């Protein structure tokens, strides 16, 4: 005698998103336009990708440093003076 096959139950997925939250980014077109303005020549796609990575790292480090400056001063707000001190450093 054949046994009837029972369908396997598949656990339901939770309705939460599986995607990681994305960090805000400076638009590629803006980076490209700024770089082309100062380079005054055409830029290859590979070079532009490297510039994008460098600018992302720069702004990430800049924001981390500004956060550290404001926390050291006992504030929760970054001020223009923090940026001036950072740019002098």
C-alpha positions as CSV (number, residue, x, y, z in Angstrom):
1,X,0.0,0.0,0.0
2,X,1.2,3.5,-0.9
3,X,1.3,6.1,1.8
4,X,-0.1,9.5,1.0
5,X,2.5,12.2,0.9
6,X,1.9,15.0,3.3
7,X,2.9,18.5,2.1
8,X,5.7,20.0,4.1
9,X,4.9,23.1,6.0
10,X,7.1,26.0,5.2
11,X,7.7,28.5,8.0
12,X,6.2,31.9,7.1
13,X,8.6,34.7,6.8
14,X,8.2,37.6,9.1
15,X,7.0,40.8,7.4
16,X,10.2,42.6,8.4
17,X,12.5,43.6,5.6
18,X,15.6,41.5,5.1
19,X,17.5,44.4,3.5
20,X,20.2,46.3,5.4
21,X,19.4,50.0,5.9
22,X,21.3,52.0,3.3
23,X,23.4,55.0,4.2
24,X,22.7,58.2,2.4
25,X,25.1,58.9,-0.4
26,X,26.2,62.0,-2.3
27,X,24.7,61.6,-5.8
28,X,27.1,60.3,-8.4
29,X,26.2,63.0,-10.8
30,X,27.2,65.7,-8.3
31,X,30.6,64.0,-7.6
32,X,31.1,63.6,-11.4
33,X,30.3,67.2,-12.1
34,X,32.5,68.6,-9.3
35,X,35.4,66.4,-10.3
36,X,35.1,67.3,-13.9
37,X,35.0,71.0,-13.1
38,X,38.2,70.9,-11.2
39,X,40.0,68.4,-13.4
40,X,39.0,70.4,-16.5
41,X,39.2,67.2,-18.7
42,X,37.2,64.0,-19.3
43,X,37.4,61.3,-16.7
44,X,37.3,57.5,-17.3
45,X,34.6,55.4,-15.7
46,X,37.2,53.6,-13.6
47,X,38.7,56.8,-12.3
48,X,35.3,58.1,-11.4
49,X,34.5,55.0,-9.4
50,X,37.7,55.5,-7.4
51,X,36.8,59.2,-6.8
52,X,33.4,58.1,-5.6
53,X,34.9,55.7,-3.1
54,X,37.4,58.3,-1.9
55,X,34.7,60.9,-1.4
56,X,32.5,58.5,0.5
57,X,35.4,57.6,2.8
58,X,36.3,61.3,3.2
59,X,32.8,62.3,4.2
60,X,32.4,59.3,6.6
61,X,35.7,60.2,8.3
62,X,34.7,63.9,8.4
63,X,31.4,63.1,10.1
64,X,33.0,60.8,12.6
65,X,35.6,63.4,13.5
66,X,32.9,66.1,13.8
67,X,30.9,63.9,16.1
68,X,33.9,63.2,18.3
69,X,34.6,67.0,18.5
70,X,31.1,67.8,19.6
71,X,31.0,64.9,22.1
72,X,34.3,66.0,23.6
73,X,32.9,69.5,24.1
74,X,29.8,68.0,25.8
75,X,27.4,68.9,23.1
76,X,24.9,67.0,21.0
77,X,25.2,69.4,18.0
78,X,28.0,69.9,15.6
79,X,28.8,73.6,15.2
80,X,30.7,75.6,12.5
81,X,33.6,76.0,14.9
82,X,34.1,72.3,15.0
83,X,34.4,72.2,11.3
84,X,36.9,75.1,11.3
85,X,39.1,73.3,13.9
86,X,38.9,70.0,11.9
87,X,39.9,71.7,8.7
88,X,42.9,73.4,10.4
89,X,44.0,70.0,11.7
